[in-house]
Amino acid sequence: MFDVQNEYGQLRHVILGTGLGMKPEADPKLQADLPKTSSVYSQPDPAVTEREFIGVLEAMQKLNIKVERPNLVNSPQITDQTCPRDIGFVIDSLYFKARSRFASRNSEHQGIDHLLARFEKNDQIEIPKKLFLEGGDVVLAPGRVFVGLGARSSREGIDWLAGVLQKRNIRREIIIVPHDVLHLDCCWNVIDCNLALWCEDATGPFMDLNGQTPLIDLQTIPVNRAQQAALATNVLAVGPRHVLARDHPICEPINHSLADDFGFSVNLLSFDCVPSIGGSFRCATLPLARG
């Protein structure tokens, strides 16, 4: 069954993206819609990208995590299948098939449908057409769901999610986080029960569904704009106080702080190709079970 209560419990089952099948040119529609904070990019080398993915795979296998990969989808629409987090996400026992503004992203789901076919259909919910919500904009914390409002997710999608959770008796406070980056996890990531990585410059005022200011009682590690652009927030927790993080000079102060100030085990991995197109470890993984 699907089981993801938070972002930091022991990772047990995950879908990891792939560098294989990457097209030489990026989707021009995606490029045209990038936020002003995101640089226009060119596609990285597929072989190098997959080599970095294999490094992530091997690190996870050493931790006895069940890792599955997408099937390659033969579609001219799809430019890469590196970031499965954006096309789906789990909240508690429910899987949400995300809805993107872009056909190329929605088509990627064909590559993981065979993996999800083993799970109960009643636990899988597809976001309706004309409502937009991608998994990179959904970050879990105890009793809460932080949902990004930005380039890829709409307020209508957030309101729909709140209604579904209520109907399914999932009692979580929805906290909306306006931001000016690609996804929320590029500037805000909860990595322990009371700790988050946060680029405050990239976010607007946090608010609840009624526009009121909620109490945010998490301790935060400040991330500056340069570190945010290098995806320093976009680490992946593989267990309590244990993260996979990018081995990169700009991310180094954050990685050191996690280890030295907060007692995290930090697996530093070479991971430059996916960050070059806007994502990192969290974007490249879709957890199906934790804890």
TADAPE-V326087 format. One record per residue. SS is DSSP state (alpha for helix, beta for strand, coil for the rest). OMEGA is omega in whole degrees, 0 to 359 (999 if undefined). NEAR is the number of other C-alpha atoms within 12 Angstrom. Layout:
# TADAPE-V326087
ss=SS omega=OMEGA near=NEAR
ss=SS omega=OMEGA near=NEAR
This chain:
# TADAPE-V326087
ss=coil omega=174 near=24
ss=coil omega=181 near=30
ss=beta omega=176 near=26
ss=beta omega=183 near=32
ss=coil omega=184 near=33
ss=coil omega=184 near=39
ss=coil omega=191 near=48
ss=coil omega=176 near=36
ss=coil omega=182 near=30
ss=coil omega=180 near=31
ss=beta omega=183 near=35
ss=beta omega=186 near=28
ss=beta omega=187 near=33
ss=beta omega=169 near=42
ss=beta omega=180 near=44
ss=beta omega=181 near=43
ss=coil omega=182 near=44
ss=beta omega=173 near=40
ss=coil omega=182 near=35
ss=coil omega=176 near=29
ss=coil omega=182 near=30
ss=coil omega=178 near=35
ss=coil omega=180 near=26
ss=coil omega=181 near=20
ss=coil omega=177 near=23
ss=coil omega=177 near=26
ss=coil omega=183 near=26
ss=alpha omega=179 near=19
ss=alpha omega=176 near=18
ss=alpha omega=180 near=30
ss=alpha omega=183 near=23
ss=alpha omega=185 near=16
ss=coil omega=180 near=20
ss=coil omega=174 near=24
ss=coil omega=182 near=20
ss=coil omega=180 near=17
ss=coil omega=182 near=25
ss=coil omega=179 near=29
ss=coil omega=171 near=20
ss=coil omega=188 near=22
ss=coil omega=170 near=22
ss=coil omega=184 near=24
ss=coil omega=175 near=30
ss=coil omega=179 near=30
ss=coil omega=183 near=23
ss=alpha omega=182 near=25
ss=alpha omega=179 near=19
ss=alpha omega=179 near=21
ss=alpha omega=180 near=33
ss=alpha omega=177 near=30
ss=alpha omega=176 near=24
ss=alpha omega=176 near=34
ss=alpha omega=178 near=36
ss=alpha omega=175 near=25
ss=alpha omega=177 near=25
ss=alpha omega=179 near=39
ss=alpha omega=182 near=31
ss=alpha omega=177 near=20
ss=alpha omega=179 near=27
ss=alpha omega=181 near=33
ss=alpha omega=177 near=20
ss=alpha omega=180 near=14
ss=coil omega=178 near=21
ss=coil omega=176 near=17
ss=coil omega=176 near=26
ss=beta omega=184 near=25
ss=beta omega=177 near=31
ss=beta omega=185 near=28
ss=beta omega=177 near=33
ss=coil omega=163 near=33
ss=coil omega=176 near=26
ss=coil omega=180 near=27
ss=coil omega=180 near=27
ss=coil omega=182 near=19
ss=coil omega=177 near=22
ss=coil omega=180 near=20
ss=coil omega=190 near=24
ss=coil omega=179 near=32
ss=coil omega=176 near=37
ss=coil omega=178 near=44
ss=beta omega=184 near=47
ss=coil omega=192 near=48
ss=coil omega=181 near=45
ss=alpha omega=180 near=45
ss=alpha omega=185 near=46
ss=alpha omega=185 near=48
ss=alpha omega=178 near=47
ss=beta omega=177 near=44
ss=beta omega=180 near=49
ss=beta omega=169 near=44
ss=beta omega=183 near=43
ss=beta omega=183 near=34
ss=coil omega=183 near=28
ss=beta omega=173 near=32
ss=beta omega=178 near=37
ss=beta omega=173 near=38
ss=beta omega=189 near=38
ss=coil omega=177 near=41
ss=beta omega=179 near=39
ss=coil omega=172 near=34
ss=coil omega=190 near=28
ss=coil omega=181 near=32
ss=alpha omega=182 near=24
ss=alpha omega=179 near=28
ss=alpha omega=180 near=38
ss=alpha omega=180 near=37
ss=alpha omega=181 near=30
ss=alpha omega=183 near=38
ss=alpha omega=178 near=38
ss=alpha omega=182 near=26
ss=alpha omega=181 near=33
ss=coil omega=180 near=32
ss=alpha omega=182 near=26
ss=alpha omega=178 near=17
ss=alpha omega=182 near=23
ss=alpha omega=181 near=34
ss=coil omega=180 near=16
ss=coil omega=184 near=15
ss=coil omega=179 near=20
ss=coil omega=179 near=15
ss=alpha omega=182 near=18
ss=alpha omega=179 near=17
ss=alpha omega=181 near=26
ss=beta omega=187 near=28
ss=beta omega=179 near=26
ss=beta omega=178 near=30
ss=coil omega=185 near=33
ss=coil omega=176 near=21
ss=coil omega=180 near=18
ss=coil omega=170 near=19
ss=coil omega=188 near=24
ss=coil omega=178 near=39
ss=beta omega=180 near=44
ss=coil omega=187 near=44
ss=alpha omega=177 near=47
ss=alpha omega=178 near=47
ss=alpha omega=182 near=47
ss=beta omega=182 near=47
ss=beta omega=184 near=48
ss=beta omega=172 near=38
ss=beta omega=181 near=33
ss=coil omega=177 near=28
ss=coil omega=186 near=20
ss=beta omega=165 near=31
ss=beta omega=172 near=39
ss=beta omega=183 near=42
ss=beta omega=181 near=49
ss=beta omega=175 near=44
ss=beta omega=185 near=39
ss=coil omega=187 near=38
ss=coil omega=189 near=31
ss=coil omega=182 near=38
ss=coil omega=185 near=40
ss=coil omega=177 near=29
ss=alpha omega=179 near=29
ss=alpha omega=177 near=24
ss=alpha omega=178 near=34
ss=alpha omega=179 near=38
ss=alpha omega=177 near=26
ss=alpha omega=179 near=28
ss=alpha omega=180 near=44
ss=alpha omega=179 near=32
ss=alpha omega=179 near=20
ss=alpha omega=180 near=26
ss=alpha omega=179 near=28
ss=alpha omega=180 near=15
ss=alpha omega=180 near=12
ss=coil omega=178 near=19
ss=coil omega=173 near=13
ss=coil omega=188 near=21
ss=coil omega=178 near=19
ss=coil omega=174 near=29
ss=beta omega=175 near=29
ss=beta omega=176 near=38
ss=beta omega=182 near=36
ss=beta omega=181 near=40
ss=beta omega=173 near=41
ss=beta omega=180 near=34
ss=beta omega=183 near=34
ss=coil omega=179 near=32
ss=coil omega=186 near=39
ss=coil omega=179 near=43
ss=coil omega=181 near=47
ss=alpha omega=184 near=48
ss=alpha omega=171 near=50
ss=alpha omega=180 near=48
ss=coil omega=181 near=50
ss=beta omega=181 near=49
ss=beta omega=178 near=49
ss=beta omega=187 near=42
ss=beta omega=174 near=42
ss=beta omega=187 near=35
ss=coil omega=182 near=25
ss=coil omega=185 near=24
ss=beta omega=179 near=28
ss=beta omega=168 near=37
ss=beta omega=189 near=36
ss=beta omega=167 near=35
ss=coil omega=185 near=34
ss=alpha omega=180 near=29
ss=alpha omega=183 near=23
ss=alpha omega=184 near=36
ss=beta omega=170 near=31
ss=beta omega=180 near=22
ss=beta omega=173 near=21
ss=beta omega=180 near=28
ss=beta omega=174 near=24
ss=coil omega=184 near=27
ss=coil omega=180 near=26
ss=coil omega=179 near=15
ss=coil omega=179 near=15
ss=coil omega=181 near=13
ss=coil omega=180 near=16
ss=coil omega=175 near=20
ss=coil omega=176 near=13
ss=coil omega=187 near=23
ss=coil omega=177 near=14
ss=coil omega=169 near=21
ss=beta omega=183 near=17
ss=beta omega=172 near=26
ss=beta omega=184 near=31
ss=beta omega=180 near=27
ss=coil omega=181 near=34
ss=coil omega=185 near=26
ss=alpha omega=180 near=25
ss=alpha omega=178 near=25
ss=alpha omega=177 near=31
ss=alpha omega=181 near=41
ss=alpha omega=177 near=34
ss=coil omega=177 near=40
ss=coil omega=179 near=49
ss=coil omega=178 near=49
ss=coil omega=193 near=51
ss=coil omega=174 near=48
ss=coil omega=175 near=49
ss=beta omega=173 near=49
ss=beta omega=178 near=39
ss=beta omega=177 near=44
ss=beta omega=180 near=32
ss=coil omega=180 near=27
ss=coil omega=179 near=31
ss=beta omega=184 near=30
ss=beta omega=165 near=41
ss=beta omega=184 near=41
ss=beta omega=183 near=41
ss=beta omega=176 near=38
ss=coil omega=185 near=27
ss=coil omega=184 near=24
ss=alpha omega=182 near=19
ss=alpha omega=180 near=22
ss=alpha omega=188 near=35
ss=alpha omega=180 near=25
ss=alpha omega=179 near=26
ss=alpha omega=180 near=39
ss=alpha omega=178 near=37
ss=alpha omega=180 near=25
ss=alpha omega=178 near=21
ss=alpha omega=183 near=35
ss=alpha omega=189 near=21
ss=alpha omega=185 near=15
ss=coil omega=186 near=14
ss=coil omega=172 near=24
ss=coil omega=179 near=16
ss=coil omega=162 near=28
ss=beta omega=184 near=23
ss=beta omega=174 near=31
ss=beta omega=179 near=31
ss=beta omega=182 near=31
ss=beta omega=172 near=30
ss=coil omega=184 near=27
ss=coil omega=185 near=39
ss=coil omega=186 near=32
ss=alpha omega=179 near=35
ss=alpha omega=174 near=40
ss=alpha omega=180 near=40
ss=alpha omega=177 near=23
ss=coil omega=167 near=37
ss=coil omega=181 near=41
ss=coil omega=174 near=41
ss=coil omega=191 near=48
ss=coil omega=182 near=50
ss=coil omega=179 near=51
ss=coil omega=187 near=43
ss=coil omega=184 near=44
ss=beta omega=176 near=45
ss=beta omega=180 near=49
ss=beta omega=176 near=52
ss=beta omega=179 near=43
ss=beta omega=175 near=34
ss=beta omega=171 near=29
ss=coil omega=999 near=22
